[in-house]
Amino acid sequence: MHFLLGCNHPSFTLPWRTLLPYLVALHLLQPGSAQLRVVAPSLRVTANVGQDVVLRCQLSPCKDAWSSDIRWIQHRTSGFVHHYQNGEDLEQMEEYKGRTELLRDGLSDGNLDLRITAVSTSDSGSYSCAVQDGDGYADAVVDLEVSDPFSQITHPWKVALAVIVTILVGSFVITVFLYRKKAAETTKQKRMDAKLETLVENLERRNAEFEKLASDLERRNAQLDKLASDLVQQTKAVEKLNSQWSKLQSLKLTKSDTIQNNCIGYEKSPQAVNYSPLSNPEKHHEAKRRWYIKSDYPQYPNQRGVGPAHVGTHGTPI
């Protein structure tokens, strides 16, 4: 069962057990002594981070609060969250500037509600709603609890487990990364080794080809040396043949002159007159042969014939 307090307040309701102390106090007061009071809900106001909240309190008995001095004070810092006086908003705490609003639509009914926008966890705590009206003063306390759904309290073992899992996952990722990097480097090294081996094989093959070419060049040089030696020998043989040929030509010329002279001498000799080739050809031929032999070999004086004497170089004496 709930009771509605205040003057035309749309949502200010309290359980009847909460109102019992106030009813007893009112009953003990003397008739005609209207005491100023501020009534606030006993339930804690809850909200999440970033939401807007309304802290509610109300004058009792109900009266117009436009000309009252209304102060909302934070217990933790004792600073003014909002200060209203005679229709004006006065100084307040720096962290609440631009975030609070006194709902003036309900002041005429004695409602002292305060709206706080975009609450944070630092706004959690107790607030006093104080009213100064002439010589009367009254206040009430409203509790606010702001929770952050994303920062719930976690058990230590869960935190430790999360840290261990994170470390294990990080270690696994690092190990996989290092393994893949090492595998890539190994593959790259193998490729480089294969290229080097291929290069070495090519160099060895080229070296073998160069050695073969060098051997061929040496063999050809030896052949050229032999050909040069043979050419020198052939040149000497040719020179010798040329010399012999020159001597032979000289001898031929000399023999030709000798034969010519012998022919002339024989024609003038008495043998040529005595033995005509027509009257006695055999004796003519024999006489002519003997004439040539005696003319060519003067070392046989007993065989010298009539005619010019010549020294010959060929023929055999008979």
C-alpha positions as CSV (number, residue, x, y, z in Angstrom):
1,M,0.0,0.0,0.0
2,H,1.3,3.4,-1.0
3,F,0.3,6.9,-0.1
4,L,0.6,10.0,-2.2
5,L,2.4,13.0,-0.6
6,G,2.7,16.5,-1.6
7,C,0.6,18.8,-3.7
8,N,-0.4,17.3,-7.0
9,H,3.0,15.4,-7.3
10,P,2.6,12.9,-10.1
11,S,5.1,10.2,-9.0
12,F,6.2,10.9,-5.4
13,T,4.8,7.8,-3.5
14,L,6.2,6.2,-0.3
15,P,5.3,3.0,1.5
16,W,3.0,3.6,4.5
17,R,5.6,2.2,7.0
18,T,8.0,4.9,5.8
19,L,5.4,7.6,6.5
20,L,4.6,6.3,10.0
21,P,7.3,8.3,11.9
22,Y,6.3,11.5,10.1
23,L,2.6,10.9,11.1
24,V,3.6,10.3,14.7
25,A,5.6,13.5,14.7
26,L,2.8,15.5,13.2
27,H,0.4,14.0,15.9
28,L,2.7,15.1,18.7
29,L,2.9,18.7,17.5
30,Q,0.6,21.2,19.0
31,P,-2.3,22.3,16.9
32,G,-1.5,25.5,14.9
33,S,2.3,25.0,14.9
34,A,3.0,24.5,11.1
35,Q,6.6,23.3,11.1
36,L,8.7,23.4,7.8
37,R,9.7,19.9,6.6
38,V,11.3,18.3,3.6
39,V,10.3,14.8,2.6
40,A,12.5,12.6,0.4
41,P,12.0,9.0,-0.7
42,S,13.9,6.4,1.3
43,L,14.7,4.3,-1.6
44,R,18.1,4.7,-3.3
45,V,18.0,6.2,-6.8
46,T,19.9,4.0,-9.3
47,A,21.1,4.8,-12.8
48,N,23.7,3.7,-15.3
49,V,26.6,5.7,-16.5
50,G,25.5,8.3,-19.1
51,Q,21.8,8.4,-18.1
52,D,19.9,11.4,-16.7
53,V,18.4,11.1,-13.2
54,V,16.0,13.2,-11.1
55,L,16.6,13.6,-7.4
56,R,13.2,14.2,-5.8
57,C,12.2,15.9,-2.5
58,Q,9.1,18.0,-1.4
59,L,8.1,20.5,1.1
60,S,5.6,19.4,3.8
61,P,3.1,20.9,4.3
62,C,2.8,21.9,0.7
63,K,3.6,25.5,-0.1
64,D,5.0,27.6,-2.9
65,A,8.8,27.5,-3.0
66,W,9.5,30.1,-5.7
67,S,10.9,32.6,-3.1
68,S,12.7,30.0,-1.0
69,D,16.5,29.4,-0.8
70,I,17.0,25.8,-2.2
71,R,20.4,24.1,-2.0
72,W,21.4,20.6,-3.2
73,I,24.6,19.7,-1.5
74,Q,26.9,16.7,-2.1
75,H,27.9,15.1,1.2
76,R,31.2,13.8,0.0
77,T,32.6,17.2,-0.9
78,S,30.1,19.5,0.9
79,G,29.9,21.5,-2.3
80,F,26.9,23.0,-3.9
81,V,25.5,20.8,-6.7
82,H,22.8,23.4,-7.4
83,H,21.9,26.6,-5.6
84,Y,18.6,28.4,-6.3
85,Q,17.5,31.6,-4.6
86,N,14.6,34.0,-5.4
87,G,14.2,32.8,-9.0
88,E,18.0,32.7,-9.9
89,D,20.6,29.9,-10.1
90,L,23.8,30.8,-8.2
91,E,27.3,29.4,-8.0
92,Q,27.8,25.6,-8.0
93,M,30.6,23.0,-8.2
94,E,32.7,23.1,-11.4
95,E,32.0,19.5,-12.3
96,Y,28.3,20.1,-12.2
97,K,28.1,23.2,-14.3
98,G,25.8,22.8,-17.2
99,R,24.6,19.4,-15.9
100,T,22.0,20.3,-13.3
101,E,18.6,21.8,-13.6
102,L,16.0,22.6,-10.8
103,L,12.6,21.7,-12.2
104,R,10.8,25.0,-11.7
105,D,7.5,23.8,-13.0
106,G,6.9,22.1,-9.6
107,L,8.1,24.9,-7.3
108,S,4.6,26.3,-6.9
109,D,3.5,22.9,-5.6
110,G,6.5,22.6,-3.2
111,N,8.4,20.1,-5.4
112,L,12.2,20.6,-5.2
113,D,13.2,18.1,-7.8
114,L,16.8,18.3,-9.3
115,R,17.8,16.8,-12.7
116,I,21.4,15.7,-13.3
117,T,22.4,14.8,-16.8
118,A,25.0,12.3,-18.1
119,V,25.8,10.9,-14.7
120,S,29.1,9.1,-14.0
121,T,30.3,6.8,-11.2
122,S,31.8,9.8,-9.4
123,D,28.2,11.2,-9.0
124,S,27.4,8.3,-6.7
125,G,26.7,9.2,-3.0
126,S,24.3,11.1,-0.7
127,Y,22.8,14.5,-1.5
128,S,21.1,16.9,0.9
129,C,18.1,18.9,-0.2
130,A,18.1,21.9,2.1
131,V,15.4,24.7,2.1
132,Q,15.6,28.0,3.9
133,D,12.3,29.9,4.1
134,G,12.4,32.9,6.4
135,D,13.3,31.6,9.9
136,G,12.5,28.0,8.9
137,Y,15.1,25.5,7.7
138,A,14.6,21.9,6.7
139,D,16.6,19.3,4.7
140,A,16.4,15.7,3.6
141,V,18.8,13.1,2.2
142,V,18.7,11.4,-1.2
143,D,21.0,8.5,-2.1
144,L,22.2,8.1,-5.7
145,E,24.0,5.0,-7.0
146,V,25.5,5.1,-10.5
147,S,26.7,1.8,-11.9
148,D,28.9,1.0,-15.0
149,P,27.7,-2.3,-16.7
150,F,31.0,-2.6,-18.4
151,S,33.2,-2.5,-15.3
152,Q,31.7,-5.2,-13.1
153,I,33.7,-6.6,-10.3
154,T,35.6,-9.7,-11.4
155,H,36.9,-12.5,-9.2
156,P,40.7,-12.5,-8.8
157,W,40.9,-16.1,-10.2
158,K,39.1,-14.9,-13.3
159,V,41.6,-12.1,-13.7
160,A,44.5,-14.4,-13.2
161,L,43.0,-16.9,-15.7
162,A,42.5,-14.2,-18.2
163,V,46.1,-13.0,-17.8
164,I,47.4,-16.6,-18.1
165,V,45.3,-17.2,-21.2
166,T,46.4,-13.9,-22.7
167,I,50.0,-14.8,-22.0
168,L,49.6,-18.2,-23.5
169,V,47.8,-16.9,-26.6
170,G,50.5,-14.2,-27.0
171,S,53.3,-16.8,-26.6
172,F,51.6,-19.0,-29.1
173,V,51.2,-16.2,-31.6
174,I,54.8,-15.1,-31.1
175,T,56.0,-18.7,-31.4
176,V,54.0,-19.2,-34.6
177,F,55.3,-15.9,-36.0
178,L,58.9,-16.8,-35.2
179,Y,58.5,-20.3,-36.6
180,R,57.0,-19.0,-39.8
181,K,59.7,-16.4,-40.0
182,K,62.4,-19.0,-39.4
183,A,60.8,-21.3,-42.0
184,A,60.7,-18.5,-44.5
185,E,64.4,-17.7,-43.8
186,T,65.2,-21.4,-44.1
187,T,63.4,-21.6,-47.5
188,K,65.1,-18.5,-48.7
189,Q,68.5,-19.8,-47.5
190,K,67.9,-23.1,-49.3
191,R,67.0,-21.2,-52.5
192,M,70.2,-19.2,-52.2
193,D,72.2,-22.4,-51.6
194,A,70.6,-24.0,-54.6
195,K,71.5,-20.9,-56.7
196,L,75.0,-21.0,-55.4
197,E,75.4,-24.7,-56.2
198,T,74.1,-24.1,-59.7
199,L,76.6,-21.2,-60.0
200,V,79.4,-23.3,-58.8
201,E,78.5,-26.1,-61.2
202,N,78.4,-23.6,-64.1
203,L,81.8,-22.2,-63.0
204,E,83.2,-25.7,-62.8
205,R,81.8,-26.5,-66.3
206,R,83.2,-23.3,-67.7
207,N,86.5,-24.0,-66.0
208,A,86.6,-27.5,-67.6
209,E,85.8,-25.9,-71.0
210,F,88.6,-23.3,-70.5
211,E,91.0,-26.1,-69.6
212,K,90.0,-28.0,-72.7
213,L,90.4,-24.9,-74.8
214,A,93.8,-24.3,-73.2
215,S,94.8,-27.9,-74.0
216,D,93.6,-27.5,-77.6
217,L,95.5,-24.3,-77.9
218,E,98.7,-26.0,-76.6
219,R,98.2,-28.9,-79.0
220,R,97.6,-26.5,-81.9
221,N,100.6,-24.4,-80.8
222,A,102.7,-27.6,-80.9
223,Q,101.3,-28.4,-84.3
224,L,102.1,-24.9,-85.5
225,D,105.6,-25.2,-84.1
226,K,106.0,-28.5,-85.9
227,L,104.6,-27.0,-89.1
228,A,107.0,-24.1,-88.7
229,S,109.9,-26.5,-88.3
230,D,108.8,-28.5,-91.3
231,L,108.4,-25.2,-93.2
232,V,112.0,-24.2,-92.3
233,Q,113.3,-27.5,-93.4
234,Q,111.3,-27.4,-96.6
235,T,112.5,-23.9,-97.1
236,K,116.1,-25.0,-96.7
237,A,115.4,-28.0,-99.1
238,V,113.9,-25.6,-101.6
239,E,116.9,-23.3,-101.3
240,K,119.2,-26.3,-101.7
241,L,117.2,-27.4,-104.8
242,N,117.2,-23.9,-106.1
243,S,121.0,-23.9,-105.7
244,Q,121.3,-27.2,-107.4
245,W,118.9,-26.1,-110.1
246,S,121.0,-23.0,-110.7
247,K,124.2,-25.1,-110.9
248,L,122.4,-27.5,-113.3
249,Q,121.3,-24.6,-115.4
250,S,124.8,-23.3,-115.5
251,L,126.1,-26.8,-116.4
252,K,123.5,-27.1,-119.1
253,L,124.5,-23.9,-120.6
254,T,128.2,-24.9,-120.5
255,K,127.4,-28.3,-122.0
256,S,125.4,-26.7,-124.7
257,D,128.2,-24.4,-125.6
258,T,130.6,-27.4,-125.6
259,I,128.4,-29.5,-127.8
260,Q,128.0,-26.6,-130.2
261,N,131.7,-26.1,-130.3
262,N,132.4,-29.8,-130.7
263,C,129.9,-29.9,-133.6
264,I,131.6,-27.0,-135.2
265,G,135.1,-28.7,-134.6
266,Y,133.9,-32.0,-135.9
267,E,132.5,-30.6,-139.1
268,K,136.0,-29.1,-139.7
269,S,137.9,-32.2,-138.8
270,P,139.4,-34.6,-141.3
271,Q,137.2,-37.4,-140.0
272,A,134.1,-35.5,-141.1
273,V,135.7,-35.1,-144.5
274,N,136.8,-38.7,-144.8
275,Y,133.6,-40.3,-143.6
276,S,130.6,-38.8,-145.1
277,P,127.2,-39.7,-143.5
278,L,126.0,-40.5,-147.0
279,S,129.0,-42.6,-148.3
280,N,129.8,-44.4,-145.0
281,P,127.2,-43.7,-142.2
282,E,128.6,-46.2,-139.7
283,K,132.1,-44.9,-139.8
284,H,130.8,-41.4,-139.8
285,H,128.8,-42.0,-136.6
286,E,131.7,-43.8,-134.8
287,A,134.2,-41.1,-135.8
288,K,131.8,-38.5,-134.5
289,R,131.4,-40.3,-131.1
290,R,135.1,-40.7,-130.6
291,W,135.6,-37.0,-131.5
292,Y,133.2,-35.9,-128.7
293,I,134.7,-38.2,-126.1
294,K,138.2,-37.0,-126.8
295,S,137.1,-33.4,-126.8
296,D,135.3,-33.9,-123.4
297,Y,138.1,-35.7,-121.6
298,P,141.4,-33.9,-122.3
299,Q,143.0,-36.0,-119.5
300,Y,143.4,-38.7,-122.1
301,P,146.0,-37.1,-124.4
302,N,146.3,-40.2,-126.6
303,Q,142.7,-39.9,-127.5
304,R,142.5,-36.2,-128.1
305,G,141.1,-35.4,-131.5
306,V,141.6,-32.6,-133.9
307,G,139.7,-29.6,-133.0
308,P,139.2,-27.3,-129.9
309,A,139.9,-28.8,-126.5
310,H,137.1,-28.5,-123.9
311,V,136.9,-29.8,-120.3
312,G,133.6,-31.6,-119.8
313,T,131.8,-32.7,-116.7
314,H,129.8,-35.7,-117.9
315,G,130.3,-38.8,-120.0
316,T,132.4,-41.8,-119.4
317,P,135.7,-42.6,-121.3
318,I,135.7,-45.7,-123.4
